[in-house]
Amino acid sequence: GPVVGEWDAARLERAVANLVSNAIKYNRQNGRVWIRVGTRHTPSGDVAECAVADEGIGIPEADLARIFERFTRGANVTGRVAGSGVGLAIVRQVVEQHGGEVTVTSTEGKGSTFTIRLPLAPNAVAVAAG
C-alpha cells in the first residue's frame, strides 16, 4: 500500500521525477526502468524508501563520489546526453532537507540504482490500499 509520511509532496515528487527522467534518458535502447517504493527497518529507525533503477550506461566509478555535486556529470555522458548537471544536486538537497539521504550504486555499462530514504514519523504506518 501507499507509504505515508509528513513530507513536502510537491518537492519530493519533483525529486523522484528527476531520477525517473534520468533513468529514461541514460538508459539503453529498450532498457527497463524499475521504481520500488516501500518501508525498511534500519538501526536508526524506520524509513520510507524509493529506488529508481535502470539498465543504462551506468556511471564511471571515478565519478560516483561527485555525482551529487552541482554541475557534475559523468565523463561518459558529456556531449552525448543533454543536461546541466544540477538535477542530482537538487535531488540531494530536497531529500536532505527532509532528513533523508539519497545513494547510488552503479556499474558502467550495466545501469544505476538511485535510492531515496526518508525517516518515517514514529507514528507513521504503511496504509493498505483500498
C-alpha positions as CSV (number, residue, x, y, z in Angstrom):
1,G,0.0,0.0,0.0
2,P,1.0,3.6,0.0
3,V,3.7,4.8,2.3
4,V,2.5,7.7,4.5
5,G,4.7,10.4,6.0
6,E,4.9,14.1,6.6
7,W,6.8,15.5,3.6
8,D,6.6,18.3,1.1
9,A,4.9,16.1,-1.6
10,A,5.5,18.5,-4.5
11,R,9.2,18.8,-3.9
12,L,9.7,15.1,-3.3
13,E,7.6,14.4,-6.4
14,R,10.0,16.6,-8.5
15,A,13.0,14.8,-6.9
16,V,11.6,11.4,-7.8
17,A,10.6,12.6,-11.3
18,N,14.2,13.8,-11.8
19,L,15.5,10.3,-11.0
20,V,13.0,8.7,-13.3
21,S,13.8,11.2,-16.1
22,N,17.5,10.4,-15.7
23,A,16.8,6.6,-15.7
24,I,15.0,7.0,-19.0
25,K,17.4,9.5,-20.6
26,Y,20.5,7.4,-19.7
27,N,19.0,4.0,-20.4
28,R,20.0,1.8,-23.3
29,Q,17.5,1.3,-26.1
30,N,14.6,-0.9,-25.0
31,G,16.1,-0.9,-21.5
32,R,13.8,-1.2,-18.5
33,V,13.3,1.2,-15.6
34,W,12.1,0.0,-12.2
35,I,10.6,2.1,-9.4
36,R,10.3,0.4,-6.0
37,V,8.6,2.0,-3.0
38,G,8.3,0.6,0.5
39,T,9.5,0.8,4.1
40,R,12.6,-0.6,5.7
41,H,13.7,-1.1,9.3
42,T,17.1,0.4,10.0
43,P,19.2,0.7,13.2
44,S,18.4,4.4,13.3
45,G,14.6,3.9,12.8
46,D,12.1,3.1,10.1
47,V,12.5,4.7,6.7
48,A,10.4,5.1,3.5
49,E,12.5,4.0,0.6
50,C,12.1,4.8,-3.1
51,A,14.5,3.2,-5.5
52,V,14.8,4.0,-9.3
53,A,16.8,1.6,-11.3
54,D,17.8,1.4,-15.0
55,E,19.7,-0.8,-17.4
56,G,21.6,2.1,-18.9
57,I,25.1,3.3,-19.4
58,G,25.9,3.5,-15.7
59,I,28.3,5.9,-14.1
60,P,32.1,5.5,-14.1
61,E,33.4,4.6,-10.7
62,A,35.7,7.6,-10.6
63,D,32.6,9.9,-11.0
64,L,30.4,8.3,-8.3
65,A,31.7,10.2,-5.3
66,R,31.0,13.6,-7.0
67,I,27.7,12.7,-8.9
68,F,25.5,14.7,-6.5
69,E,27.6,17.9,-6.8
70,R,26.3,20.8,-8.8
71,F,27.4,21.0,-12.4
72,T,28.9,17.5,-12.2
73,R,28.2,15.0,-15.0
74,G,29.7,11.6,-15.7
75,A,32.6,11.6,-18.1
76,N,30.7,9.1,-20.2
77,V,27.8,11.4,-20.9
78,T,29.4,14.8,-21.5
79,G,28.5,15.8,-25.1
80,R,26.3,12.7,-25.6
81,V,23.2,13.5,-23.5
82,A,21.8,17.0,-22.9
83,G,21.8,18.1,-19.3
84,S,23.0,20.8,-16.9
85,G,24.5,18.7,-14.1
86,V,22.3,20.2,-11.4
87,G,19.4,17.7,-11.2
88,L,21.1,15.3,-8.8
89,A,22.3,18.1,-6.6
90,I,18.7,19.3,-6.3
91,V,17.5,15.8,-5.5
92,R,20.1,15.5,-2.7
93,Q,19.2,19.0,-1.4
94,V,15.4,18.2,-1.2
95,V,16.0,14.7,0.3
96,E,18.4,16.1,3.0
97,Q,16.0,18.9,3.8
98,H,13.6,16.1,4.7
99,G,16.1,14.5,7.0
100,G,16.8,11.7,4.5
101,E,19.6,10.5,2.2
102,V,20.0,9.6,-1.4
103,T,22.5,7.0,-2.5
104,V,23.6,5.5,-5.8
105,T,25.0,2.1,-6.9
106,S,26.1,1.8,-10.5
107,T,28.1,-0.4,-12.8
108,E,29.3,1.3,-16.0
109,G,27.6,-0.4,-19.0
110,K,25.0,-2.1,-16.8
111,G,23.0,0.5,-15.1
112,S,22.3,2.5,-12.0
113,T,20.1,2.5,-8.9
114,F,19.3,5.7,-7.1
115,T,17.7,5.2,-3.6
116,I,15.9,7.9,-1.6
117,R,15.4,7.1,2.1
118,L,13.3,9.3,4.3
119,P,12.7,8.9,8.0
120,L,9.2,7.8,8.9
121,A,7.5,9.6,11.8
122,P,7.3,7.4,14.9
123,N,3.5,7.0,14.4
124,A,3.6,6.7,10.6
125,V,2.3,3.4,9.2
126,A,2.0,2.0,5.7
127,V,-1.7,2.2,4.8
128,A,-3.1,-0.6,2.8
129,A,-4.6,0.5,-0.5
130,G,-8.4,0.3,-0.9
